[in-house]
Amino acid sequence: MTEAGWLGTGVDSAYAELSEAHLLELAAQGSADAFDILLRPRLPRLFRMAVAITRSEANARDAVQEASIHAWRELPRLRDRDRFDAWLSRILVNACRSLLRRTRRISVRELDVDDAESAGAERGARDRELETLPETDLIRRAFDRLDPTVRALLVLHYVEERPLAEIGRILGSPVGTVKWRLSNARRALDRALDLERR
């Protein structure tokens, strides 16, 4: 049976007992099913990271898709399979940076429209949310001013709460360089906040 014939027909059970190292080996040899099993549980984290960097769900979906395709194509070249997660995160960060540089977009804020029945129940929560909206909006606007590389670094450290050593592996930099860049990123965010407060 071809690989395509396996899709949706119990592929997970056929691969369920395999180790991640074996799945990586199969995926590197061209098994789309093995790659899918590796990628699927990582997608929510990758999507959250992409949303935090790009500030847009649509752009985040595009970046995750682009990163997934790139990872699929480049997996046979990955020498250190133990660093698959860091390698995949690096590809995603680069996809986000590339997408943000390619597009000059107008930021559109999505608002949920509630049914009349549920509006009353959520009014208290919404009122509390509206109290913090000006500060949250200020931070969002300041974050949007930052270079994609700076955004990625701040997201990896403060949103994803990744250790500096892991950020270094993702970005391909020594820990000392990551510390220095993080310090510069915090200063850049402070400057952007000052500009937004004017």
N, C-alpha and C positions, 0 to 999 in steps of 0.2 A: 504494500500500500504506500502511496506517495505521502510526503509530509503534509501536503495540503489536505489529503484525505483524513488525516488524524485530527485536524482542527475541529474542536467541538465534539469529539467522540471519545471522551475519556482520556485525553492526553495527560491530564494531571495525574490520573491513577497509574499510568504507564511510567511516569517519571517520579512519582511521589517518594519512592524509597531512595532515590539517588541523592548523593551529597551535592552541596553547592559546587564543589570543585569539579565533580563529574559533569554536572549541568553546564558549567562554564566551558569545559572541554568540548562537550557536544555542541554547544552554541557556537563556539569558535570554529567547529568543523562544518557549520552550516545548518544546524537544527533550529528552525524557527520556534518549534515547540519548547525546546529547552530554554531559549532566550526569553520567550514569553513567560515561562514559569519564574525565571530569575527577575524579570523586570516588573511583573504585575504587583508584587507586594511593595515594591519601591516607588511605584507611581504616586501614591498620595503624598509622600514626603517630597518627592521631586516637584510635584505640582505646587505644594505649599511654598517651597523655596522659590520657584519661578514666579509665583504671584507676588511674593514679597519683593523680589528684585524688579520685576517689570511693572508692578502696580496695576495689572490688568489681567483678568481671567482669560480673556481671548488671547492676549500675547503669551500668557503662561502656557496655555494649551499648545500654541504654535511652537514655543521654545522646547517644551517637553517632547513634542512629536519630532522636532528637528534633532534634538539630542538623542532620542531613542533610535532614530534611523542612523545617525552618525555612529552611535555605539555599536549597533548591529553590524555596520560595515567595517568598523575598525577593530572589533573584538579579536579577530585572528592575530592582530599585531600586538595585543596586550601581553607583555612579557610576565609581569608580576600579577598573577590572578588573585593574589591575596588582597590586592588594593583595588579590587573591582569597584567598590562603593565610592572610594575617593576619585577614581578615574571617571566614573559615571557622573559624579557631582561636578567635576571639572568640565566635562563636556557640556553639562547643563548650564553652568555659569557662563561658559563661552558662548553658548547658543543665546542666552539672555542678553549678554553684552552685544552680540552681533545684531540681534533683532532690534534692540533699542537704538543702535547706531544707524541701522537701515531705515528705521521709521521715525518720522517726525509726526507724532500723533497728538490729537486733542484728547485730553483725559475726560472721559465721561463717567460720572458717578452713577452706579446703579442703585436704585431705591426699590425696596420691596413694597408692593401694594397689598395690604391685608384686606381680607373680607370684612364686611361690616360687623359680623359676629365676633371675630377674634380681635378687633381693634380695641375694644374696651379692656380686655384681659392684658393686652400688651402695652397699654398706655403708660403705666407706671414705669416699666422698663425703658420704654422709649423716652420718657421725660428725663430719666437719669442719663440715658445715652446722649440726649441733646445738650445736657449741661456740660459734658466733656467734648462736645463736637468742635467748638472753636479751637481748642488746643490740639485735638487730633487732626483737624484739617490743616492747622499750621505745620504740624510735623509732616504730614503727607506732602504738602506743597514744598517744604524744604527738602524732603527726601527726593522729590521729583527733579530738583535742581542738580542733584549729584550725578557725577559720572557713573556709568554702569559698573565699572570696576569697583568704585567706592561702595556703591549700593550692595554689590555681591559680598564684599568683605563684611560690611555691617550686618547683612542678613545672616551670613554664615556664623558670625560670632554671637550676635544678640538675639536673633530669632531662632536659628537652628541650634544655638548653644553648643557649637562644635568646639572642641579643644583646639588650642593654637597649633599643635602638631598636626592635627587632621586638616585644619585649614591650610597649613603649609603644603601637605600632600596634594590637596585639591588644587591649589593655585600654583604648585610647582615652585615653592619658595621656602627658604630656611625659616625656622621659627623666629629668629631675630628680625628678619625682614618683615614677617607677618606682624610682629609687635609694632614695628616702626610704621608700617602701612596703616595699621589699625589706629594708631595715635593720630596720624594724618587724617584718616577718615573721620574720626571724632571731631577734629578741628574743622574739617570741611563741613560737617553737619552743623556745627555751632555757627559757622559763618552763614550757612544757608538759612538757619533759623533767624539769625540777626537780620538778614535781608528781608525775610518774610514778615518780621515784626514791624518793619518801617512803614 
